[in-house]
Amino acid sequence: MNRRLISSGSVLEAKIGYSRAVVDGDLVFVSGCTGLDYATDSLAEGAADQTRQTFRNIAWALEQAGCSLKDVVRATLLVTDRADVPEILDVVGEHFREIRPASTLMICGLVRPEMKIEIEVTARLPQKPV
C-alpha cells in the first residue's frame, strides 16, 4: 500500500516536516489539531468554541483522506486547563457520543498560551463493497 500525505497548506508543515494527516494502508493518522480557524487565522476565546473549530479542522483532514469522524477509532485530547474539561467534554460528546473511539485526555501546555485544546485522531478508511 502507498503512503499518502495530506497537507493543509500551512507553511509550518514544510518548515517543521509534518503532514496534517497521513494515510497508510487503511489507517488515517491526523496530526494534532487546535481551535485555530485557518481561513481567518483566528482563535476563539472560549474552550467550547475552540473545541468545535478543532473538530471542523479534523473533519476536513479526514474528508481529504476519504473518511469522516464516524471512522475515528482513537483520539488523544490535550487540554491546557483542568477547569475547561467539562466544557470541552460536552463538545467532544456531541461528536463522539455515538462513535465512542478509544480516548486519552491529558492536561498539558500547548504551543500558544491562548490555545485551550488540541486533538489528534486515528481513523480507519471505510471498507469498499466487494
N, C-alpha and C positions, 0 to 999 in steps of 0.2 A: 504494500500500500504506500501511496505517496503522502508526504507530509505537506500540508498547505498552510501558509502563513496569512493571517488576516490583519490588515493594518487599518487604523482609524485615521491615518494621515498625520498623526502627531509628530512633530519634529523630534520629540523625545524618544520615540521608537527607534529611529535610525541612530540618534546620538548615543543612547544607552545600550541599544542592542536587544530589543524585545519586540514582541508582537502583541497586539490587542488580544488575539486568540490564535491558537494552533489547532489544526485538525490533523490528527494522527490516527490512521485506521478509522474505526468508528467512534473514536472519542474526540471531544472538543474541550480544550482547556482555555478558559477565558482568564486573562490576567486580572489582577485586582482593579476593580472599577470604583471610582469615587462618585460623589454627587456633583461633580463639575459638569456643567452644560457646555459641551464642546462648541456648539454653534454660537453661543454668546460669550464664551469664556467667563461665565459667571457661576457663582456658588451660592445657593440659598442659605439663609441663616439657620433655619430650624433643622433638627435631626430628621424629622419625618419627611420634609421636602427633599433633603439631601438623599435620603434613602430611596424615595420614589425616583429621583433622577438617576441614581445608581442602577436601579432596576431597568430604566429605559436604556441606559448605556449597555448593560449586559444583554438585554433583549436584542439590541441592534447587532452586537457581535455574534450572538447565537444565530440570528437570521442570516447573516453573511455566511455562516458555516453550513446552513441548511437545517437548522433545528430551532427550538424555541425553549422558553422557560420550562415547559412541561417535560422536557427531556433531561433536565438537570438531575444528576444523581449525587452530587456532593457540593457543599457550599461552605466557605470559610468567611466569617464575618469579623472584621476588625473594627472595634469601636473605641473612640478616644475617651469617652466619659461614661462611667458606670451609671450616672443619673439619666443618661439618654436611652439606656437599654429598653425600658418599657415602651417608649415611643417608637423606637426603631423596630422592635419585635412586632408591634402592631402592623407596621407596613410589611415586614417580612412575611407575616402570616397572611396578609392579603394576597401575596404572590405564591407562597409555598404551602399553604394550608392543605391543599388537595394533593400536591406533588410529593411532599414530605421527603426531601433529599436528606442524606446523612449530613450533619452540620456541626460546625465548631464555632464558638464565639470567643474572641479574646479582647481584652482591654489593653490598649497599647497606644503609642504615639503614631501619628501619620506625618507625611512629608510637609504638609502645610498645617499650621495650628488651627485654622478655621475649619478644616475638614473633620467631620464627625464620624464618617463611616467609609469603609472600603470593603468590597465583597469580591471574592474570586469564586468561580464555579467550574465544575467539570460536568459535561453533558455527554450523552450518547446519541449519535445520529439515529434517526428513526430507520427501522428496517424497511427496505423496499419490498413490496409484494412480489412474490415469485411467479 
